[in-house]
Amino acid sequence: MARVRFGISPIIPTIASFLLAAFWGLSVFAGWGLEAFCTGDEPVVGCSERLESVSFVSAWFAVLAACFTAGAWLIPASRNDQVVFTRLMGVSVAAWIVAEGVLFLGGLLAR
C-alpha cells in the first residue's frame, strides 16, 4: 500500500512567524501595548514602567523565536529535511505565541 503524505508549504509557517513578529514589534515598540493597557484613570508613568518590564521578559521569547525562524531557513540541514524544518518552524511559532501571551498577560497585570 502506498503511503500518502500531506505536507504544508514552508511559506505558511514563515508568514505566520513574520505576522506574529510584526504584531509583537508593534505592541512593544509602536505603543500598541501602552494604548491597550495603560489608558484610564491611573497615571501612565507607573503603568508604562510595569509594561516595560513585561516587554523585557517577552523579548526573551521573541529573540528565541527569531533565532529558530532564521535557523530553519539558514541551516542547510534544515532546508534539505522537511521534518527538521517543520520542527524548527513549529518551535518558532510556539515561541512567538508565548511571547505574545506573556505580553498580554503581563499587560493585564500591569493595569
Secondary structure, 3 states (H helix, E strand, C coil): CCCCCCCCCCHHHHHHHHHHHHHHHHHHHCCHHHHHHCCCCCCHHHHHHHHHHHHHHHHHHHHHHHHHHHHHHHCHHHHHCHHHHHHHHHHHHHHHHHHHHHHHHHHHHHC
